[in-house]
Amino acid sequence: MTREHYIPFNKEFLLEQQITAFAKDLQKTADFKKLFDIIEHYYHYESFNLNRNLKQNYSLFDPDLSEKEREGFIGKSDFSVFKSTLLTVLERGNYHRINKETLEVAFKESDLIGLDLSIDFNAFKDYELYVRGHHKAKEKVSKYIFWKKEVEIEYYDRVMIFLNYNEADYLSEKKVKLGKMPIDPGSIALKIFKRVPKNDLETIFPNAIPKMSLKDKLLLWVPGLFGGLSLLSAKVIPALINMYDAYETGETIDLLNSKTSLNQGLIALGILSAYCFRQYNNFVNKKIRYSKMLSDSLYFKNLGNNSGAFYSLLNSSEEEALKETILAYSFLSRSQHPLSAEELDLQIETWFAAHLKTELDFDVNDALSKLKSIGIGIETNGKWNVIPLNEALIKIDELWDGVFNYNECNKLQTEVLT
């Protein structure tokens, strides 16, 4: 597996891990907690503004709003602003986009459902999948009727799908059945799922329809076609011809043998029909299992839809920002001398590998950028250090004072009026 920027531990756990460095100094421990409590609230304020921006520019395309409600956002919702803001949130949350090659492999292979799925991509003007976190797990899958095999399957921890539907005129031109579409043409659907198999990504598309694989078709049609033709030509048809010829000519026939041959042929055809029915029934059962899996995904794996997905995305991006800040500040504050970005990156990644048995690609540049933006990280000639805890608390307090400057505005207005 490739290493990710995503940090697979919650912020409280990482904070407690870093506090152990100040365990002997109760004042520093308290100050450290205060510092990151204030920073967390500041990041939450940033997320609030991002959420407001997303909702404003998404409303025109939100399938959960009525047509009349969406009309009120004509000229107010901007698709380009919405998309760029969404990408910013995804990047902050350490999501990364699935490339087309990976998707094509997922469409061709299947880990769990054992079904080929047909997706009409004409429905979409654009579609993208973003994922975060991955792990492997052992699962038992059916190989034959009485045999289940244990296989190792790779899962994505989080998957967000972005579906930009085409307009009605284009869909009609491409013969897409509008009556069977789950949402209105021209809408944008967003869905977030957890624990999705890497090779079953196609299952989260809302218009994925099961179809018979080549193997299913061969097992169904080859025995049925060739077996049926051979039985008809060897048993049934000759017996019927003999009986008909005898009837036409008035000759006597060996009725017992003819009936026996005919009955044998019909019985064999019945057995063959039962085999074909069983093969088709196996396919139907796969479709039922697929429907159940979708039901499980809907109720147990779905974490958010459309504008409701923003809260999940923003919460994760907020947590990732805080975790990166916690780690960068903690390691720099403990260092006896300033560190370069590469040195800090190596120290943090080595700590994860040694203490938490986790391989990750820490986004050190993003972490240092956050420290600098909130005024507690300082770069000098390519080396980084942080201001002491007591000064950092003052700096963060000043940062908060500058967020809402209503008092300053009122003061300036009063001075102008007087």
N, C-alpha and C positions, 0 to 999 in steps of 0.2 A: 504494500500500500504506500501511496505517496504521503508525505508529511503535509499537514495543514496548519494554517494560522490559528484555527479554532482551538480554544483551550477547554478540554472536556471536564472541567471541575467548576462547581459554583463559586461565586464570589466570597461567600461566608467561609467556605473551607480554605480558600487561598489566603484570605485575610488572617485567619487563625494560624495558618502555617507560617506566615511572615511575622506575626506578632511574637512568636517564640523567641525571636532575636532580641526583643526588649523585655523579656519575661522578668528580668531582675530589676528593671526600672519601672515601677508602677505608673509614674507620671508620664513616661514616654509611651507606655502601652495605652494609657487613656488618650493621650494626644494623637497617637497613630489612628485609633478608632475614630476620634472626632474628625480628623483630617479627611478620612475616606468616607465618613458619613456625609460631610459637607460636599465633597466632590461628587458623591453619588446623587445627591439632590440637584447639583448643577447639571450633571448629565441628564437627569430626568427632565429638567427644564428644557434642555436642548431637544430631547425626544418629543416633548410636548409641542414644540414649534414645528418639528418635522412632521408630526402626526397631523397638525392643522394644515400644513402645506399639502400633504398627501391627500387628505380628505377633500380639500377645496378643488384640487386639480383632477381628482378621480371621479367626482360626483357625476359628471356628464356621461361617463362610461360605466357607471355602477349598475349592474343588472338587478340589484336589490331595491333600487329606487323605481318608482313608477315613471311612466313616460312624461307625465306632467311635471314631476319633480325634477327630472333630468333637463327638461326644457328651460328651467330657471337658471341653469348653469351654462347655457350657451353664451360664449364670450367671456366666461369667468373661469372655466376649466381649461387648462392648457396641457395637451398630451405630452409635449416635450419636457415641460417642467415636471409633470408627474413622473415620467419615466426616469429622468435624471435623478430626482429625489429618491425614488425607489431603489435605484442602483446604489446611491450613496448609503442608504440604510442597509442594504444587503452587504455592501463592502464593509461597513462598520461592524456588522454581525458576523463577519468572516465566512459568508456564503461565497461559493464560487460557481460559475456557470458550467453546465455540462456541455461539452462540445458535441458536434453532430456525429462524429465517429463513434463516441461512446453510446449515443442514443441509437445509432444504427445497429450496434452489437446487441443492445438490450432488446430491440425490436425483433431480432433474429433468434435470440436465445431465450430460454425460460428456466428459472430455477425451481419454482414451486407449482405453478398452475398447469404446465405441460400443454398449453394451448397457443395456437397462433391467433393473433388479434389483428383485425383490420381497422385502420384509422383513416377517416376521410380528411386529409389535411387541407382540402379545399375550403373547409369551414373556417380556417384560421388565416388571418392576414399575417400573423406572426405568432410564434410560440417559443418559449424559453423555459428551461428548468435550471434551478439553482439548488445546490446541496451544501450541507455542512455536517461534518463528522461522519465517521464510518467505523464499522466493527464487523467481525465475523462470528458466526454462530453455527452450531451443529443442528441440522434439521433432518427429520425422516420424511422421505418422499417415496411415493408408490412407483415401483418400476414394472412389476408384473402383478398378476391378480393377487397372489398370496405373499408377495415379497416386497418389503420396504427397505430402502437403502438409506443409510445415514450419510449425508453430504454436508460439506462446509459451504455456507452461503454468506456472501458479503452484503451487508446492509448499509444504506445511508441513514444516519440518525435523523436528519431533517431534509425534506425536499419541498421546495416551493415551485409551483408551476404557474406560468404567466401565459394566458391565452387571449390573444387579441382577435376577436371574431370579425370576419368580413361583413360588408354591408349586404343588405337583402338583394339588391340587383345583381351583384357578383355571384351570390350564392345560388340564385335562380338560374343564372347563366351556366353555372357549373353543375346544375341539377342536384344540388344539395337539398334534401327534404327539410324545408323550414319547419314544418309541423312537428318533426321529431327532434328539433334542436332544444337543448335544455335551457338556453337563455336567448335574449333578443339579439338579432344581428347588430353589429357595430359596438357591442359591449366588450368589456375586458373582464375576464374572470381570473381571480387569484385564489389559489388553494395551497395550504401547508399541511404536509403529512409527516408523521414520524415513522421510523423503522420500515423503510421501503427497500425490498431487495434490488440490488444493482441491476440485475438482468430482467426485472419485471417492472421497469419504469413505465412501460407503455400502459400498465393497468390503471394509472391515475388519470389518463385522458378520459374525459366524460363520454366521448363518442367511440370508445374502443369496443368492437363487436367481435365475439369469438367466431373463428372459422375453422374448417377442417384442415389439418396439416396434410402434407403429402403422404405421410405414413398412415394417417387415419383413412385417407381416400384409397390408398392401395389395399389396406386390410379390408376395406368394405367392398370395393368394386372388383378387384382382381379375382378373388375366390368366387364372388357372386357371378361375375360375367363368364369366366372360363368354366367354372363348375356347372353353372346352369346350362350353358351351351352343350357341354359334353354329355350331361345327363339327358337333356332333351334329345340330342342326336343319337345317343346310344340306346336309350330305353323307351322314353315316352313316345317320341315321334314314330319310330318303326312299329311299335305296337298299335298305335292309332291308324297308321297306313295299312297294315295288314288287316285290321278289323274293317276298315272302310272298303278295301279292295274285295274282301270276302263278301261284304254286304252288296256291292255292286254286281259282282259276278254270280252271286248265289252259291258260291262254294262254301263248303263246310270248313271251319277253322278249328284250330286247337284252342278253344275258348279259355281253358284253364291256364295254359301257358301264356296266352296273350294278357289275360287279367293279372297273372302273377308278374309279368314283365312291366305292365303298366303300373301296378301297385308299388313295385320296387322303385320305379322311377319317381313316382309321386312322393313316396316316403323320403327318398333321397333329396328331392327338391324341397320338401318340408324341413329337413335337417339343415340344408344349405340356407334356407330362408331364416331359420332360427339363428344360425351363425351370423348372417348379415345383420339381423335385428340386434344381436348382442353387441356387435361392433358399433352399430349406430348408437345403441344405448350407452356404451362406454363414452362416446363423444358427448351425449346429452348429460351424463353424470359429471363429466369434466366441466361442462357449462354451468351446472348447478354448483359445483365447488367454486368455480370462478365467481358466480353471483354471491356466494357466501363470503368469499374473500373480500369482494367489494363492499359487502355489507359491514364486515368487520372493519374495513378501512374507513368507512363512512362514520361509524359510531365510536371506534376505539383509536383510530390512527389519525383522524382529521383534527387539526389543531386550529383551523381558522379559514374562513371563506371571505373573499372580496374585501370590503373595507374592514371587516373583523380580523383579517390577517395582519393588518398594520400593527395591532397591539402586540401580537406574538413577535413580529419582526423587530419592532422598536424595543421591546423588552430584552430580546437577545442581543441587539446591537448595543444597548445601554450597558448590559452586563459585560460584554466583551471589552468595551472601552474602559470600564472600571477595573476589570481584571488586569488588563495590560498596564494601566496606570499604577495599580497596586504593586505589581511585580517590578516594573522599571524603577519606581521610587524606592522601594525596599532594598533592592540590590545595590543601587547607587548610594543610598544613605549608609549602607554597611561597608562600602568599599573604602579602603584607606587612601585611595587616590582616584582622580577622575578616570573614567573609562571611555574608550571609543565605542561606537555603535557595535562594531564586530565583537569586541571583548564582552560587552554587556549581553549581546545575543548568545554568545557561547556559554557564558555563565548560567543564564536562565535555562537554556535548553539542556545543559548538563545536569542542572538541578532537577528538572523534570524527569530525566532519564534515570538518575540515581535514586531519587526519593519516591517518585510516583510511578516508576516503570512505564513512562509514557514518552513516545517520540513525537515531537511536534516542531513546526517551523515558526518560532516566535516572531511576530511582526514588530521587530525592534524599532524600525523607522517610524511606524505609526505611534508606538508607545512614547517615543521621545518627542514626537511632534505634539502629543497631548500634554506632556509635562511642560513643554515650552509655551504652549498656548494658554495654559492656566497659570503660568508665571512661577512654577516651582522647579523647573529644570533649566540649567544654564549650559550652553555650549561655548567652549573656548578652544580655538585651534583644533577642532575635530574631536575634542574630549568633552565628556559630559559629567556634571555633578548636580546635586540638588541642594536646595537651601535647607537649613535645619528645621526640625518639626515645629518649633515655636514660631519661627518666621513664616513657615509654610501656612500655618493656621491664620496668621494675620493677612497674608497674601490672598488666600482663598476668601476670607471675609471681605476684603476689598473688592474682589472679583464679584461677589454676590451684591455688594452695595452698588456696583455699576450696572447690574442687570435691570433694575427698576429705578430710573433716575427722575421719578416724578417730583421729588422734593427739590432737586436741582432746577428742574424746568420751572416750577412754581417760583423759586427764588429769583431766577433770571427774569421771569415775567414781572415780578414785583419791582425789581430794580429798574426795569425799563419804564414801567408806569410811573415810578416816583422820580 
